[in-house]
Amino acid sequence: MEYTVAREVDAGADTVWAVMADVERMPTWTSTMRRVRVVDGDTLRVGTRVRVEQPRLPPATWEVTELEPGRSFTWAAPAPGLHSVAWHAVEPWGPGRSRITLGIRQTGALGVVASMLGPMTRRYVDTEIAGLAAESERRSAAR
């Protein structure tokens, strides 16, 4: 199962990145996250592990596998029979605007389970991009 969504926002890439990279505050702007805690360290870097608790899903530990500061990060959550990879990116999209891209890919022997959860997973990604956009635009307007 793979799903990617993109959205343009009225906020600069630096503002979007500040919201996106502050992963522990995700529960303040999206209902798809109950608790997010950086396990080792206080900033995102390759190798950082992040414990994520989401409604209707078991807690998972995601590890940052790629990071381009100010631009994007990818993290992965391996589990027996299922490997999840999610990406988060922002790019400038005109004066004072940005384009956000979020996505997830789930593979492995339990791919059938991932496909059954596909509608919920897509709804979560859609909810997350809407919350990220709204929080970024709120912060941009407050400047």
Backbone as JSON Lines, residues from 0, in Angstrom:
{"i":0,"aa":"M","n":[0.85,-1.17,0.0],"ca":[0.0,0.0,0.0],"c":[0.9,1.23,0.0]}
{"i":1,"aa":"E","n":[0.6,2.16,-0.89],"ca":[1.33,3.42,-0.92],"c":[0.34,4.54,-1.18]}
{"i":2,"aa":"Y","n":[0.57,5.65,-0.48],"ca":[-0.32,6.8,-0.63],"c":[0.5,8.07,-0.44]}
{"i":3,"aa":"T","n":[0.35,9.02,-1.38],"ca":[1.02,10.32,-1.3],"c":[0.0,11.41,-1.57]}
{"i":4,"aa":"V","n":[0.12,12.51,-0.84],"ca":[-0.78,13.64,-1.03],"c":[0.05,14.92,-0.95]}
{"i":5,"aa":"A","n":[-0.32,15.92,-1.73],"ca":[0.37,17.21,-1.73],"c":[-0.66,18.32,-1.61]}
{"i":6,"aa":"R","n":[-0.22,19.43,-1.04],"ca":[-1.13,20.57,-0.83],"c":[-0.33,21.86,-0.82]}
{"i":7,"aa":"E","n":[-0.85,22.87,-1.47],"ca":[-0.23,24.2,-1.44],"c":[-0.79,24.97,-0.25]}
{"i":8,"aa":"V","n":[0.09,25.77,0.39],"ca":[-0.32,26.53,1.57],"c":[0.19,27.96,1.48]}
{"i":9,"aa":"D","n":[-0.51,28.84,2.17],"ca":[-0.12,30.24,2.25],"c":[0.8,30.45,3.45]}
{"i":10,"aa":"A","n":[1.97,29.84,3.37],"ca":[3.0,29.97,4.4],"c":[4.33,29.63,3.76]}
{"i":11,"aa":"G","n":[5.37,30.33,4.17],"ca":[6.69,30.07,3.62],"c":[7.22,28.71,4.06]}
{"i":12,"aa":"A","n":[8.16,28.18,3.29],"ca":[8.72,26.87,3.58],"c":[9.37,26.81,4.96]}
{"i":13,"aa":"D","n":[9.98,27.92,5.39],"ca":[10.61,27.94,6.71],"c":[9.57,27.77,7.82]}
{"i":14,"aa":"T","n":[8.4,28.37,7.65],"ca":[7.34,28.24,8.64],"c":[6.79,26.82,8.65]}
{"i":15,"aa":"V","n":[6.55,26.27,7.48],"ca":[6.04,24.89,7.39],"c":[7.05,23.93,8.0]}
{"i":16,"aa":"W","n":[8.33,24.11,7.69],"ca":[9.36,23.23,8.24],"c":[9.38,23.3,9.76]}
{"i":17,"aa":"A","n":[9.27,24.5,10.32],"ca":[9.28,24.64,11.78],"c":[8.15,23.84,12.42]}
{"i":18,"aa":"V","n":[6.98,23.85,11.79],"ca":[5.84,23.08,12.31],"c":[6.09,21.59,12.11]}
{"i":19,"aa":"M","n":[6.48,21.21,10.92],"ca":[6.64,19.81,10.55],"c":[7.75,19.12,11.36]}
{"i":20,"aa":"A","n":[8.85,19.79,11.57],"ca":[10.0,19.17,12.23],"c":[9.85,19.11,13.75]}
{"i":21,"aa":"D","n":[8.93,19.85,14.3],"ca":[8.67,19.81,15.75],"c":[7.69,18.68,16.02]}
{"i":22,"aa":"V","n":[8.16,17.44,15.83],"ca":[7.27,16.28,15.82],"c":[6.53,16.07,17.13]}
{"i":23,"aa":"E","n":[7.12,16.45,18.25],"ca":[6.44,16.25,19.54],"c":[5.18,17.08,19.67]}
{"i":24,"aa":"R","n":[5.05,18.14,18.88],"ca":[3.86,18.98,18.93],"c":[2.78,18.55,17.93]}
{"i":25,"aa":"M","n":[3.04,17.5,17.16],"ca":[2.04,17.03,16.19],"c":[0.64,16.85,16.8]}
{"i":26,"aa":"P","n":[0.52,16.3,18.0],"ca":[-0.83,16.12,18.56],"c":[-1.6,17.43,18.77]}
{"i":27,"aa":"T","n":[-0.91,18.56,18.76],"ca":[-1.61,19.84,18.92],"c":[-2.28,20.3,17.63]}
{"i":28,"aa":"W","n":[-1.86,19.75,16.49],"ca":[-2.45,20.2,15.23],"c":[-3.05,19.08,14.37]}
{"i":29,"aa":"T","n":[-2.99,17.84,14.85],"ca":[-3.68,16.76,14.13],"c":[-4.27,15.75,15.11]}
{"i":30,"aa":"S","n":[-5.49,15.33,14.83],"ca":[-6.17,14.36,15.69],"c":[-5.67,12.94,15.44]}
{"i":31,"aa":"T","n":[-4.8,12.75,14.46],"ca":[-4.29,11.41,14.17],"c":[-3.13,11.01,15.06]}
{"i":32,"aa":"M","n":[-2.68,11.92,15.91],"ca":[-1.58,11.64,16.83],"c":[-2.05,11.89,18.26]}
{"i":33,"aa":"R","n":[-1.91,10.89,19.11],"ca":[-2.24,11.07,20.53],"c":[-1.04,11.56,21.31]}
{"i":34,"aa":"R","n":[0.12,10.94,21.02],"ca":[1.35,11.3,21.72],"c":[2.52,11.02,20.79]}
{"i":35,"aa":"V","n":[3.47,11.95,20.76],"ca":[4.69,11.78,19.98],"c":[5.85,12.22,20.87]}
{"i":36,"aa":"R","n":[6.82,11.32,21.01],"ca":[7.94,11.61,21.9],"c":[9.25,11.19,21.25]}
{"i":37,"aa":"V","n":[10.19,12.12,21.18],"ca":[11.53,11.79,20.67],"c":[12.21,10.95,21.75]}
{"i":38,"aa":"V","n":[12.65,9.76,21.37],"ca":[13.21,8.81,22.33],"c":[14.66,9.14,22.65]}
{"i":39,"aa":"D","n":[15.41,9.58,21.66],"ca":[16.84,9.81,21.87],"c":[17.27,11.14,21.24]}
{"i":40,"aa":"G","n":[17.44,12.13,22.07],"ca":[17.84,13.44,21.58],"c":[16.68,14.41,21.61]}
{"i":41,"aa":"D","n":[16.94,15.6,21.11],"ca":[15.89,16.62,21.14],"c":[15.65,17.26,19.78]}
{"i":42,"aa":"T","n":[16.37,16.81,18.77],"ca":[16.15,17.32,17.42],"c":[16.15,16.15,16.44]}
{"i":43,"aa":"L","n":[15.55,16.38,15.29],"ca":[15.55,15.34,14.26],"c":[16.92,15.29,13.59]}
{"i":44,"aa":"R","n":[17.41,14.09,13.42],"ca":[18.63,13.81,12.69],"c":[18.51,12.36,12.22]}
{"i":45,"aa":"V","n":[19.29,11.96,11.27],"ca":[19.28,10.57,10.84],"c":[19.62,9.7,12.06]}
{"i":46,"aa":"G","n":[18.79,8.72,12.32],"ca":[18.97,7.84,13.47],"c":[18.08,8.17,14.66]}
{"i":47,"aa":"T","n":[17.5,9.37,14.69],"ca":[16.59,9.72,15.77],"c":[15.4,8.77,15.77]}
{"i":48,"aa":"R","n":[15.06,8.27,16.96],"ca":[13.88,7.4,17.1],"c":[12.77,8.19,17.78]}
{"i":49,"aa":"V","n":[11.56,8.0,17.28],"ca":[10.4,8.75,17.77],"c":[9.28,7.76,18.06]}
{"i":50,"aa":"R","n":[8.78,7.79,19.28],"ca":[7.66,6.91,19.7],"c":[6.35,7.63,19.38]}
{"i":51,"aa":"V","n":[5.5,6.96,18.59],"ca":[4.24,7.55,18.13],"c":[3.07,6.7,18.6]}
{"i":52,"aa":"E","n":[2.1,7.37,19.23],"ca":[0.86,6.71,19.63],"c":[-0.27,7.35,18.84]}
{"i":53,"aa":"Q","n":[-1.01,6.5,18.11],"ca":[-2.1,6.97,17.26],"c":[-3.39,6.23,17.61]}
{"i":54,"aa":"P","n":[-4.54,6.89,17.41],"ca":[-5.81,6.21,17.66],"c":[-5.94,4.97,16.77]}
{"i":55,"aa":"R","n":[-6.45,3.9,17.34],"ca":[-6.77,2.66,16.64],"c":[-5.56,1.9,16.11]}
{"i":56,"aa":"L","n":[-4.34,2.3,16.5],"ca":[-3.12,1.61,16.06],"c":[-2.24,1.33,17.27]}
{"i":57,"aa":"P","n":[-1.45,0.24,17.21],"ca":[-0.51,0.01,18.31],"c":[0.59,1.07,18.28]}
{"i":58,"aa":"P","n":[1.17,1.4,19.43],"ca":[2.29,2.35,19.43],"c":[3.42,1.84,18.53]}
{"i":59,"aa":"A","n":[4.12,2.76,17.91],"ca":[5.22,2.39,17.01],"c":[6.4,3.31,17.24]}
{"i":60,"aa":"T","n":[7.58,2.78,17.03],"ca":[8.8,3.59,17.09],"c":[9.3,3.77,15.66]}
{"i":61,"aa":"W","n":[9.34,5.04,15.26],"ca":[9.8,5.41,13.92],"c":[11.24,5.91,14.03]}
{"i":62,"aa":"E","n":[12.07,5.54,13.07],"ca":[13.45,6.01,13.04],"c":[13.68,6.86,11.79]}
{"i":63,"aa":"V","n":[14.25,8.04,11.99],"ca":[14.55,8.93,10.86],"c":[15.65,8.28,10.02]}
{"i":64,"aa":"T","n":[15.35,8.08,8.74],"ca":[16.3,7.43,7.83],"c":[16.92,8.41,6.83]}
{"i":65,"aa":"E","n":[16.24,9.52,6.59],"ca":[16.74,10.56,5.69],"c":[16.31,11.91,6.24]}
{"i":66,"aa":"L","n":[17.18,12.89,6.1],"ca":[16.85,14.24,6.57],"c":[17.57,15.26,5.72]}
{"i":67,"aa":"E","n":[16.8,16.2,5.21],"ca":[17.36,17.37,4.54],"c":[16.8,18.57,5.3]}
{"i":68,"aa":"P","n":[17.58,19.12,6.26],"ca":[17.06,20.19,7.12],"c":[16.41,21.32,6.32]}
{"i":69,"aa":"G","n":[15.26,21.75,6.8],"ca":[14.53,22.81,6.14],"c":[13.71,22.34,4.96]}
{"i":70,"aa":"R","n":[13.82,21.07,4.61],"ca":[13.18,20.57,3.4],"c":[12.37,19.29,3.58]}
{"i":71,"aa":"S","n":[12.99,18.24,4.18],"ca":[12.27,16.96,4.25],"c":[12.88,16.01,5.28]}
{"i":72,"aa":"F","n":[12.03,15.08,5.72],"ca":[12.54,13.93,6.47],"c":[11.68,12.72,6.15]}
{"i":73,"aa":"T","n":[12.34,11.56,6.25],"ca":[11.68,10.27,6.06],"c":[11.97,9.45,7.3]}
{"i":74,"aa":"W","n":[10.96,8.71,7.75],"ca":[11.19,7.81,8.87],"c":[10.55,6.47,8.58]}
{"i":75,"aa":"A","n":[11.05,5.44,9.26],"ca":[10.57,4.08,9.03],"c":[10.23,3.43,10.35]}
{"i":76,"aa":"A","n":[9.22,2.55,10.31],"ca":[8.8,1.8,11.48],"c":[8.68,0.33,11.1]}
{"i":77,"aa":"P","n":[9.74,-0.43,11.32],"ca":[9.65,-1.85,11.02],"c":[8.89,-2.58,12.13]}
{"i":78,"aa":"A","n":[8.1,-3.55,11.74],"ca":[7.37,-4.4,12.68],"c":[7.35,-5.8,12.08]}
{"i":79,"aa":"P","n":[7.14,-6.82,12.88],"ca":[7.1,-8.17,12.31],"c":[6.06,-8.26,11.19]}
{"i":80,"aa":"G","n":[6.52,-8.57,9.98],"ca":[5.63,-8.75,8.85],"c":[5.17,-7.49,8.16]}
{"i":81,"aa":"L","n":[5.55,-6.33,8.67],"ca":[5.1,-5.07,8.06],"c":[6.17,-4.01,8.24]}
{"i":82,"aa":"H","n":[6.54,-3.37,7.15],"ca":[7.53,-2.29,7.19],"c":[6.86,-1.03,6.65]}
{"i":83,"aa":"S","n":[6.83,0.0,7.47],"ca":[6.21,1.27,7.09],"c":[7.27,2.34,6.91]}
{"i":84,"aa":"V","n":[7.16,3.11,5.85],"ca":[8.03,4.25,5.58],"c":[7.13,5.43,5.29]}
{"i":85,"aa":"A","n":[7.39,6.56,5.95],"ca":[6.59,7.77,5.72],"c":[7.53,8.93,5.43]}
{"i":86,"aa":"W","n":[7.09,9.81,4.52],"ca":[7.91,10.96,4.16],"c":[7.12,12.25,4.32]}
{"i":87,"aa":"H","n":[7.87,13.32,4.61],"ca":[7.32,14.65,4.88],"c":[8.23,15.64,4.17]}
{"i":88,"aa":"A","n":[7.68,16.45,3.28],"ca":[8.53,17.39,2.53],"c":[7.81,18.72,2.34]}
{"i":89,"aa":"V","n":[8.61,19.77,2.24],"ca":[8.09,21.1,1.92],"c":[9.03,21.74,0.91]}
{"i":90,"aa":"E","n":[8.44,22.49,-0.03],"ca":[9.24,23.21,-1.01],"c":[8.59,24.57,-1.25]}
{"i":91,"aa":"P","n":[9.41,25.59,-1.51],"ca":[8.85,26.9,-1.84],"c":[7.95,26.78,-3.07]}
{"i":92,"aa":"W","n":[6.87,27.56,-3.09],"ca":[5.9,27.47,-4.18],"c":[5.38,28.88,-4.51]}
{"i":93,"aa":"G","n":[6.29,29.79,-4.75],"ca":[5.92,31.17,-5.01],"c":[6.11,32.02,-3.76]}
{"i":94,"aa":"P","n":[5.99,33.32,-3.9],"ca":[6.21,34.23,-2.76],"c":[5.25,33.93,-1.59]}
{"i":95,"aa":"G","n":[5.84,33.61,-0.44],"ca":[5.04,33.37,0.77],"c":[4.2,32.11,0.73]}
{"i":96,"aa":"R","n":[4.48,31.23,-0.22],"ca":[3.71,29.99,-0.36],"c":[4.64,28.78,-0.37]}
{"i":97,"aa":"S","n":[4.06,27.63,-0.06],"ca":[4.81,26.38,-0.07],"c":[3.94,25.26,-0.58]}
{"i":98,"aa":"R","n":[4.6,24.18,-0.91],"ca":[3.89,22.95,-1.28],"c":[4.36,21.86,-0.32]}
{"i":99,"aa":"I","n":[3.42,21.24,0.37],"ca":[3.7,20.17,1.33],"c":[3.39,18.84,0.65]}
{"i":100,"aa":"T","n":[4.24,17.86,0.87],"ca":[3.97,16.5,0.39],"c":[4.16,15.54,1.56]}
{"i":101,"aa":"L","n":[3.15,14.71,1.8],"ca":[3.23,13.65,2.81],"c":[2.91,12.33,2.13]}
{"i":102,"aa":"G","n":[3.53,11.27,2.58],"ca":[3.23,9.97,2.01],"c":[3.63,8.83,2.92]}
{"i":103,"aa":"I","n":[3.1,7.65,2.6],"ca":[3.42,6.44,3.36],"c":[3.42,5.24,2.42]}
{"i":104,"aa":"R","n":[4.32,4.31,2.71],"ca":[4.38,3.05,1.98],"c":[4.47,1.94,3.02]}
{"i":105,"aa":"Q","n":[3.66,0.91,2.86],"ca":[3.69,-0.23,3.77],"c":[3.88,-1.5,2.95]}
{"i":106,"aa":"T","n":[4.89,-2.29,3.33],"ca":[5.22,-3.52,2.61],"c":[5.45,-4.64,3.62]}
{"i":107,"aa":"G","n":[5.5,-5.86,3.11],"ca":[5.81,-7.0,3.95],"c":[4.75,-8.07,3.89]}
{"i":108,"aa":"A","n":[5.0,-9.16,4.61],"ca":[4.1,-10.31,4.61],"c":[2.7,-9.95,5.08]}
{"i":109,"aa":"L","n":[2.59,-8.96,5.93],"ca":[1.27,-8.53,6.42],"c":[0.69,-7.42,5.54]}
{"i":110,"aa":"G","n":[1.1,-7.39,4.29],"ca":[0.59,-6.41,3.35],"c":[-0.92,-6.46,3.22]}
{"i":111,"aa":"V","n":[-1.51,-7.63,3.43],"ca":[-2.97,-7.77,3.39],"c":[-3.6,-6.9,4.48]}
{"i":112,"aa":"V","n":[-2.99,-6.93,5.67],"ca":[-3.49,-6.09,6.77],"c":[-3.36,-4.63,6.39]}
{"i":113,"aa":"A","n":[-2.21,-4.25,5.81],"ca":[-2.01,-2.86,5.39],"c":[-3.06,-2.45,4.38]}
{"i":114,"aa":"S","n":[-3.38,-3.34,3.44],"ca":[-4.39,-2.97,2.45],"c":[-5.77,-2.85,3.08]}
{"i":115,"aa":"M","n":[-6.07,-3.66,4.1],"ca":[-7.36,-3.53,4.81],"c":[-7.43,-2.22,5.58]}
{"i":116,"aa":"L","n":[-6.28,-1.78,6.1],"ca":[-6.22,-0.52,6.83],"c":[-6.03,0.67,5.9]}
{"i":117,"aa":"G","n":[-5.94,0.41,4.59],"ca":[-5.69,1.47,3.62],"c":[-6.6,2.67,3.74]}
{"i":118,"aa":"P","n":[-7.93,2.47,3.82],"ca":[-8.81,3.64,3.94],"c":[-8.52,4.48,5.19]}
{"i":119,"aa":"M","n":[-8.24,3.83,6.32],"ca":[-7.92,4.57,7.54],"c":[-6.58,5.28,7.38]}
{"i":120,"aa":"T","n":[-5.6,4.58,6.8],"ca":[-4.28,5.19,6.61],"c":[-4.38,6.42,5.72]}
{"i":121,"aa":"R","n":[-5.11,6.33,4.62],"ca":[-5.28,7.48,3.73],"c":[-5.99,8.63,4.46]}
{"i":122,"aa":"R","n":[-6.99,8.31,5.26],"ca":[-7.71,9.33,6.03],"c":[-6.75,10.01,7.01]}
{"i":123,"aa":"Y","n":[-5.88,9.22,7.66],"ca":[-4.91,9.8,8.59],"c":[-3.96,10.75,7.87]}
{"i":124,"aa":"V","n":[-3.44,10.34,6.71],"ca":[-2.52,11.2,5.97],"c":[-3.24,12.47,5.52]}
{"i":125,"aa":"D","n":[-4.47,12.34,5.05],"ca":[-5.26,13.52,4.64],"c":[-5.49,14.46,5.83]}
{"i":126,"aa":"T","n":[-5.79,13.89,6.99],"ca":[-6.02,14.7,8.2],"c":[-4.73,15.39,8.62]}
{"i":127,"aa":"E","n":[-3.61,14.68,8.54],"ca":[-2.33,15.26,8.93],"c":[-1.93,16.41,8.02]}
{"i":128,"aa":"I","n":[-2.11,16.27,6.71],"ca":[-1.7,17.37,5.82],"c":[-2.61,18.57,6.03]}
{"i":129,"aa":"A","n":[-3.9,18.34,6.29],"ca":[-4.81,19.46,6.55],"c":[-4.42,20.19,7.83]}
{"i":130,"aa":"G","n":[-4.07,19.44,8.87],"ca":[-3.66,20.07,10.13],"c":[-2.34,20.8,10.0]}
{"i":131,"aa":"L","n":[-1.38,20.2,9.28],"ca":[-0.09,20.85,9.06],"c":[-0.27,22.15,8.27]}
{"i":132,"aa":"A","n":[-1.11,22.11,7.25],"ca":[-1.38,23.32,6.46],"c":[-2.02,24.4,7.31]}
{"i":133,"aa":"A","n":[-3.03,24.03,8.09],"ca":[-3.74,25.01,8.92],"c":[-2.81,25.63,9.97]}
{"i":134,"aa":"E","n":[-2.0,24.8,10.63],"ca":[-1.09,25.33,11.66],"c":[-0.02,26.22,11.02]}
{"i":135,"aa":"S","n":[0.48,25.83,9.87],"ca":[1.49,26.65,9.17],"c":[0.91,27.99,8.75]}
{"i":136,"aa":"E","n":[-0.3,27.98,8.22],"ca":[-0.94,29.24,7.81],"c":[-1.28,30.1,9.03]}
{"i":137,"aa":"R","n":[-1.67,29.47,10.13],"ca":[-1.95,30.23,11.36],"c":[-0.69,30.93,11.84]}
{"i":138,"aa":"R","n":[0.43,30.21,11.87],"ca":[1.68,30.81,12.31],"c":[2.16,31.9,11.36]}
{"i":139,"aa":"S","n":[1.98,31.69,10.08],"ca":[2.37,32.68,9.09],"c":[1.58,33.96,9.25]}
{"i":140,"aa":"A","n":[0.27,33.84,9.46],"ca":[-0.6,35.0,9.63],"c":[-0.29,35.76,10.92]}
{"i":141,"aa":"A","n":[0.2,35.04,11.94],"ca":[0.49,35.67,13.24],"c":[1.76,36.51,13.21]}
{"i":142,"aa":"R","n":[2.57,36.34,12.17],"ca":[3.84,37.1,12.07],"c":[3.62,38.53,11.76]}
